[in-house]
Amino acid sequence: MIEAPLELGLALNSFAENAVVLQEQAAGGGGGPMIERGAAAALGIGLAAIGAGYAERAIGASVVGALAEDSISPGIGILLTVLPETLVIFALVALFVGP
């Protein structure tokens, strides 16, 4: 039971060391970025969408339970469910506003 966090720590340490080595290789081999600008934007928006979906999962379950008990109105439930989607909207705005 104690070994699992140790193995996870070793795996994360190995991942971090590999990232540092790759970064040093990229910096020495031309000085370009590790990831292209479009790929970085896609990664940021994708991670924002995954995070919003993860948040909506828990909020949606809570809203359905509250609606079943008549503790909240449907409008408030919809508002709470849609609220995490603003993260994705902000990511899209940052994509089009950025340099």
C-alpha positions as a Python dict, from the first residue, in 0.01 Angstrom:
ca = {
    (1, 'M'): (0, 0, 0),
    (2, 'I'): (295, 230, 60),
    (3, 'E'): (460, 128, -268),
    (4, 'A'): (193, 279, -497),
    (5, 'P'): (268, 645, -413),
    (6, 'L'): (640, 571, -440),
    (7, 'E'): (597, 420, -787),
    (8, 'L'): (382, 715, -893),
    (9, 'G'): (646, 955, -764),
    (10, 'L'): (919, 772, -955),
    (11, 'A'): (712, 777, -1273),
    (12, 'L'): (646, 1151, -1240),
    (13, 'N'): (1014, 1215, -1169),
    (14, 'S'): (1112, 1018, -1480),
    (15, 'F'): (858, 1213, -1684),
    (16, 'A'): (997, 1544, -1557),
    (17, 'E'): (1355, 1439, -1634),
    (18, 'N'): (1260, 1339, -1988),
    (19, 'A'): (1084, 1673, -2038),
    (20, 'V'): (1397, 1859, -1926),
    (21, 'V'): (1616, 1655, -2163),
    (22, 'L'): (1380, 1720, -2455),
    (23, 'Q'): (1372, 2090, -2375),
    (24, 'E'): (1751, 2109, -2365),
    (25, 'Q'): (1775, 1926, -2697),
    (26, 'A'): (1527, 2163, -2859),
    (27, 'A'): (1704, 2470, -2722),
    (28, 'G'): (2043, 2351, -2847),
    (29, 'G'): (1922, 2241, -3188),
    (30, 'G'): (1801, 2570, -3330),
    (31, 'G'): (1632, 2749, -3044),
    (32, 'G'): (1279, 2684, -3167),
    (33, 'P'): (977, 2619, -2950),
    (34, 'M'): (903, 2271, -2819),
    (35, 'I'): (551, 2284, -2960),
    (36, 'E'): (413, 2486, -3247),
    (37, 'R'): (180, 2778, -3181),
    (38, 'G'): (-130, 2613, -3332),
    (39, 'A'): (-69, 2289, -3145),
    (40, 'A'): (-29, 2480, -2818),
    (41, 'A'): (-358, 2662, -2878),
    (42, 'A'): (-535, 2336, -2958),
    (43, 'L'): (-390, 2174, -2647),
    (44, 'G'): (-501, 2463, -2427),
    (45, 'I'): (-855, 2468, -2564),
    (46, 'G'): (-881, 2090, -2547),
    (47, 'L'): (-770, 2080, -2185),
    (48, 'A'): (-1013, 2359, -2100),
    (49, 'A'): (-1294, 2160, -2262),
    (50, 'I'): (-1200, 1844, -2074),
    (51, 'G'): (-1190, 2036, -1746),
    (52, 'A'): (-1529, 2192, -1815),
    (53, 'G'): (-1676, 1852, -1899),
    (54, 'Y'): (-1537, 1705, -1579),
    (55, 'A'): (-1689, 1988, -1375),
    (56, 'E'): (-2023, 1961, -1554),
    (57, 'R'): (-2041, 1592, -1470),
    (58, 'A'): (-2051, 1657, -1096),
    (59, 'I'): (-2264, 1969, -1122),
    (60, 'G'): (-2515, 1796, -1349),
    (61, 'A'): (-2559, 1508, -1107),
    (62, 'S'): (-2612, 1749, -818),
    (63, 'V'): (-2860, 1959, -1016),
    (64, 'V'): (-3064, 1654, -1112),
    (65, 'G'): (-3077, 1548, -747),
    (66, 'A'): (-3180, 1897, -636),
    (67, 'L'): (-3447, 1917, -906),
    (68, 'A'): (-3585, 1579, -798),
    (69, 'E'): (-3624, 1713, -444),
    (70, 'D'): (-3772, 2045, -568),
    (71, 'S'): (-3501, 2246, -388),
    (72, 'I'): (-3404, 2465, -686),
    (73, 'S'): (-3570, 2598, -997),
    (74, 'P'): (-3481, 2457, -1339),
    (75, 'G'): (-3338, 2793, -1448),
    (76, 'I'): (-3082, 2795, -1169),
    (77, 'G'): (-2997, 2433, -1249),
    (78, 'I'): (-2931, 2518, -1613),
    (79, 'L'): (-2721, 2819, -1514),
    (80, 'L'): (-2508, 2611, -1276),
    (81, 'T'): (-2462, 2342, -1538),
    (82, 'V'): (-2354, 2583, -1812),
    (83, 'L'): (-2125, 2791, -1589),
    (84, 'P'): (-1809, 2577, -1640),
    (85, 'E'): (-1841, 2620, -2017),
    (86, 'T'): (-1722, 2978, -1972),
    (87, 'L'): (-1373, 2827, -1933),
    (88, 'V'): (-1385, 2705, -2291),
    (89, 'I'): (-1522, 3039, -2410),
    (90, 'F'): (-1236, 3220, -2234),
    (91, 'A'): (-987, 2983, -2398),
    (92, 'L'): (-1135, 3058, -2741),
    (93, 'V'): (-1126, 3432, -2670),
    (94, 'A'): (-761, 3405, -2569),
    (95, 'L'): (-690, 3221, -2894),
    (96, 'F'): (-834, 3499, -3111),
    (97, 'V'): (-715, 3794, -2900),
    (98, 'G'): (-359, 3672, -2841),
    (99, 'P'): (-64, 3785, -3056),
}
